Amino acid sequence: MGSCIRSDFLHDLPTWQLETPSSIISNSMKNPLTTTASLAALIFAAPCVSQAATIITPTGSTSTVAADAGTSALAVINGSGLSATVTTGSDTATALGVTHGNGTLSQSYVTNDPGAVGGDYYAQGGVTPVFTYTLGSTFNDVDSIVLWNYSQTAAGSPSNNSLQTFSLQFFSDAGATTQIGGTLTGLTITRSLITPQTAQQVFFGAGVDFDGVQSVKMTLTDNYFGAGGGGGGDRVGFSEVRFSQVPEPSAALLGSLGALALLRRRRA
């Protein structure tokens, strides 16, 4: 059984369980036993109420490999093909319901064909693209990436130009020179149908997140060349990117923990 309760269940709790931290503290000398129970209930409930994941939208995007004609590195952060606005602070669960129409090349990034004759982009000497995203601020608890993949093929047919595997590096400065932790490798997303593309959230691993992040490098390491049921593979690309974070514990939770510690000292 889980260690928290739903926020929509709070209205069924007795009123003593719904006291604010300030009222709990002011009442602590009147009834220590009840106050302890109030604090425990608030601490128990707070994580479920306060820790919804939120979106981080990069403010800048560059690539080491020039985009094919009509596409651009900036297209993957400007939301031009999305069915709804997905900005920093947006609810991640809501963002996962947003689709990407991919109606024109200008709404995506894709490389050119280095051999100009088809074949595998990577096998025929295509340079591995490395994106650098600046986030516009410092973010903590970054635990996943949200991607909308690339597709410009016949309706219902997966594009083998779609991104398949990639790696991520996180940096504490906007210039992406001071790396935080290790490099995440072998991250994977699936091929997509032409329209509408759905969001894919890729978590970094159980308990894995990054603090103090100002910029991110993303290396596109493979496409879907040779995969059955699709065409292409002489390029690599994707359509849109966001990151997601789990917020720090709420001020109410932190205040409650401090109040509980203070109350225990008084009772001792």
ABEGO torsion letter per residue (X at the ends): XBABBBAAAAAABBAAAABBAAAAAAAAAABAAAAAAAAAAAAAAAAAAAABBBBBBBABBBBABBBBBGBBAAAAAAGAABABBBBBGBBAAAAAABBBAGABAAABBBBBBAAGAEEBAAAAGBBBBBBBBBAGBBBBGBABBBBBBBBBBBBGBBBAABBABBBBBBBABAAGABBBEBBBBGBBBBBBBAOBBBBBBBBAEBGBBBBGBABBBBBBABBABGBBGBBEGABBBBABBBBBBBBBBBAAAAAAAAAAAAAAAAAX
